[in-house]
Amino acid sequence: MTEKQTTESPTNRGIYLLPNLLTTAGLFSGFYAVVSSMNGHFAAAAIAIFIAMIFDGLDGRVARMTNTQSEFGAEYDSMADMVSFGIAPGLVIYNWALSGMGKFGWLAAFVYVACAALRLARFNTQVGIADKRYFQGLASPAAAGVIASLVWVGTEYGMNGQDYGFILGVITFVTGLLMVSNFRYNSFKDVDWKGKVNFVVVLLIVLVFVVVASSPAELLLAIFVLYTCSGPVTTIRSVKRLKLEHVVGDDQDADFDEKQAKTSTSDKINEETTTKDNCSDTVDSASSTNKE
């Protein structure tokens, strides 16, 4: 009986096919964007980044719908996002506009890539803790959308990115910093996608698809630029006085939590001491009254 149990094969620890297949498709799109930019096909590179965004939005939803979530899938998705929304946009904008800017060009691209890595790492550590209604900092797909739409619009109008290298370098630098900022961006996760809507809403959706089909590059650029600017506006409107921690930094660090815990503990000790003193004073006064 013991030999049969020891000779049994262990539990199959495979990975789920469908969500990881979509993640692989997004990873392939990001890698294709890098290769296309190296060959001078910048419009195709920008479109590939947007295709990666579609696959990135599908893999998580498909995993939840089919109940195929796993730790492997979450880690794999994070690695794919680093390639598609970190390395790919940085190299695409560098090859299109920043390669002739010397150190400033590759440093601006590196800052964007590094900030994307920091943004993804911070997001992974805040899963289940942060407010789902908002993102802390600009999400990496949205930042990649800004860079990709800029490249797409520039190639559509026949612009030479090298002629605007300094401006595009500053935009790349600022976009990277927004990813690691504390500005609050709406995540749209509280929208009821299963609810019923009016017929006019469906008609408006059809019109939106028509507009997107007619001039997708310009419309996507407008959408992502407006969304990028919405973070600082939302944060400034939601606070009475703008402080440094509202812009940059992380007030959820372990050191901060430890200090806060020590402060709250000392406050509790002081409150308990005060309460005991008040009780003892009350008892003393009552005993003196009884003696009288």
Buried (B, 14 or more C-beta within 10 A) or exposed (E): EEEEEEEEEEEEEEEBEBBBEBBBBBBBBBBBBBBBBEEEBBBBBBBBBBBBBEBBEBBBEBBEEEEBEBEEBBEBBBEBBBBBBBBBBBBBBBBBBBBEBEEBBBBBBBBBBBBBBBBBEBBEEBEEEBEEEBBBBBBBBBBBBBBBBBBBBBBBEEBEBBEBBBEBBEBBBBBBBBBBBBBBBBBEEEEEEEEEEEEEEEEEEEEEEEEBEEEBBBBBBEBBBEBBEBBBEBBEEEEEEEEEEBBEBEEEEEEEEEEEEEEEEEEEEEEEEEEEEEEEEEEEEEEEEEEE
